Amino acid sequence: MSLAAALGTSTLYPLQPAIAEVADSLGAQLAAVGLALACGPVGYMIGLGLLVPLVDRFSPARLLAVQFGVLAAASALGATASGVWQLGAALGVIGVCSTVGAGLSSVAGRLAPPHRRATILGTVTAGISAGILAGRIVGGWLAEEIGWRGMQLVFAAACAVVALGCLAILPSARGTTEHGYLATLRSLPLLVVRHTALRIAAVRGALWFFAFCAVWSGLAVALAEPPFSYSAERIGLYALAGLSGMLATRVAGTATDRVGAPRVILLGLAVAGCAAVLAGFTLSNTAVTLLCLALFDAGLFAAQVANQSTVLAIDPAAPARFNSVYMLVYFVGGSLGTAFGAAAVAWFGWPVTATVAATAIVIAATIRTDSGTTRVRRSARGR
């Protein structure tokens, strides 16, 4: 499941390093190709709302195999695109189906024993973290070696193989939810109103994902401008610090099962907040900056595993719709952070941008961590 989550998540990112090559190949402006690439995240948000809740109703093996099959077909069609609109349409479909990572984490939450739920979730989340990083790195390398079209075909072939693997390995037992699909979609906004634990977790997660995306998008702008004026390739190497996030998810999952989510969340946010502040004033020292970024990612990914485990525990028999709502709010926070980070560096400078990100993390840490799990579980059983 972790490997499948890594591949599914990575399909959203491989064209980003090759945007200039894509533009030249299609005879299009960079801005137009950028809009086509934006169809991926838009599709991802649609998939979070429309596809993830299906995990509670249908066989995970068949549902996720179909999603990977569509990913394979869309990636192959993207490789044959002759214009920006065709590419954008293919990337939109890829974005919708790349939500397999969220679907797999929902399956993990439903099938894992309560005393090991966070540990198993940490394993799947490690795959998602790896996919975010590997999608850009592998995509850029393959695009340089065999061209961006060949790179898309490689991802298509990998998705086809994993689709068969889903049928052979993933559990085929259907979920036990009694809600119809349309009723489930209508119920999603009501979940936020009715469940305090979901509201708390979603707001906390959105705040620190805002900070995460603000730091990384702002960092790229800061390093591209004088006095650094780094190349895109050199800036991309800073993302290797994100490997710490993949390692932290496993540790955080085990710690959450042992000491509880609140402690892991507070510790993770404390580490990330301090690292963000320090990074804001040490950009000229590459070694210190990389260490800060590693601690920043590790702290936030650890908090994410612990926080998401509280969401999946609200209704263990049917966690996908809760996870769908959580990830939607989480992703909105990240989208706002991406837009803010890039603009804030130009307006206010890198130190202010990093300080604002740290402030968002501090606000997230002050939100009470008592999720009221007992009360929520009782109300969930009543519904």
C-alpha positions, 0 to 999 in steps of 0.5 A, spaced: 500 500 500 505 504 501 508 503 494 502 504 491 501 510 495 508 513 492 506 511 485 499 514 485 501 521 488 508 521 484 503 522 478 501 529 479 508 532 479 513 529 474 512 534 468 513 540 473 521 540 472 520 539 465 515 545 463 520 548 459 521 542 454 514 541 454 513 548 452 518 548 446 515 541 444 508 544 444 510 550 441 506 554 447 508 559 452 510 557 459 504 561 462 500 556 458 503 550 460 503 552 467 495 553 466 495 546 464 499 543 470 495 547 474 489 542 472 492 537 476 491 540 483 484 542 481 483 535 479 486 532 485 481 536 489 475 534 485 478 527 486 478 528 494 471 529 494 468 524 489 472 518 489 475 517 496 468 516 499 467 510 495 473 506 499 467 505 504 462 502 499 466 498 494 472 493 494 478 497 495 482 492 490 477 493 485 476 501 486 483 502 486 485 498 481 480 502 476 483 508 479 490 506 477 488 503 470 485 510 469 492 513 471 495 509 466 491 511 460 491 518 462 498 518 463 499 515 456 494 520 453 498 525 456 504 523 452 501 523 445 498 530 447 499 535 441 496 541 444 496 545 451 488 543 452 489 536 451 495 536 456 491 539 461 485 535 460 489 529 461 493 532 467 486 533 470 484 526 470 491 524 473 489 529 478 483 526 480 485 519 480 492 521 484 488 521 490 489 513 491 494 515 496 488 518 500 484 512 499 489 507 501 490 511 508 483 510 509 483 503 507 489 502 512 485 506 517 479 501 516 483 495 517 488 496 522 487 494 529 486 500 533 492 499 537 496 499 531 492 504 527 497 510 527 503 506 526 500 503 519 498 509 517 505 512 518 507 507 513 502 509 508 504 516 509 511 515 508 509 512 501 505 519 500 511 523 502 516 519 498 511 520 492 511 527 492 519 528 492 520 522 487 515 525 482 519 531 481 526 528 481 525 521 477 520 525 472 526 530 471 531 525 470 527 521 465 525 527 462 532 529 460 534 522 459 528 520 454 524 526 453 517 528 457 513 524 452 517 517 454 517 519 461 509 519 461 509 513 458 514 510 463 509 512 469 503 509 465 506 503 465 508 503 472 501 505 474 498 499 469 503 494 473 500 497 480 493 496 477 494 489 477 498 488 483 492 492 487 487 486 484 492 481 487 494 484 493 489 489 496 483 486 500 477 485 497 472 486 502 467 491 501 466 497 506 460 496 511 457 503 510 449 504 509 450 511 506 448 511 498 453 515 494 449 521 493 447 521 500 455 520 502 456 526 498 451 531 501 453 529 508 460 531 507 459 538 509 455 536 515 460 532 518 464 538 519 458 541 523 457 535 527 464 532 529 468 537 533 474 532 532 474 533 525 473 541 525 479 541 530 484 536 526 482 540 519 483 547 522 490 544 525 492 541 519 490 546 514 494 551 518 501 547 518 500 545 511 499 553 509 506 554 513 509 548 509 507 550 502 509 557 504 516 556 506 517 551 500 514 556 495 517 562 498 524 558 498 524 557 491 523 565 489 528 567 495 534 562 492 532 564 485 533 572 486 540 576 488 544 575 491 543 567 490 540 567 483 541 559 483 538 555 477 532 551 478 536 544 478 540 547 484 534 549 487 530 543 486 536 539 490 534 543 496 527 538 496 532 532 498 531 535 505 524 532 505 527 525 505 526 527 513 519 527 512 518 520 510 522 517 515 519 521 521 512 518 519 514 511 521 517 514 527 511 518 529 506 513 527 509 508 532 509 514 537 502 516 536 500 509 538 504 509 544 503 516 547 497 519 544 496 524 538 496 530 542 504 529 544 506 527 538 502 533 534 505 538 539 512 536 539 512 536 531 509 543 531 515 545 536 520 542 532 517 545 525 516 552 528 523 553 531 526 550 524 522 555 520 524 561 524 531 559 524 531 558 516 528 565 515 535 568 518 540 563 515 539 562 508 546 564 506 548 558 510 546 552 506 548 547 511 544 550 516 538 551 511 538 544 509 538 542 517 532 547 518 528 544 512 529 537 514 527 538 521 521 543 518 519 537 514 520 532 519 516 536 524 510 537 520 509 530 517 510 527 524 504 532 526 500 530 520 500 522 521 498 523 529 493 528 527 490 524 521 490 518 526 485 522 530 480 523 524 480 516 522 478 514 529 472 518 529 468 512 525 473 506 524 468 502 520 467 508 515 473 513 515 474 515 508 468 520 508 472 523 514 478 523 511 475 526 504 473 532 508 480 533 512 484 532 506 480 537 502 480 542 508 488 541 508 489 542 501 485 548 501 490 551 506 496 548 502 494 552 496 493 558 500 500 557 502 503 556 496 500 563 493 502 566 499 509 564 499 511 566 492 508 573 493 510 574 500 518 573 498 517 579 493 513 583 497 516 582 504 522 578 504 524 571 506 525 572 513 518 575 514 515 569 510 518 564 514 516 568 520 509 568 518 509 560 516 512 559 524 506 564 526 501 559 523 504 553 526 504 556 533 496 558 532 495 550 530 499 548 536 494 552 541 488 549 538 486 544 543 488 537 542 482 534 546 479 531 540 473 528 544 474 522 541 469 518 545 463 523 544 464 523 537 465 515 536 458 515 540 455 520 535 458 516 529 454 510 532 448 513 532 448 515 525 
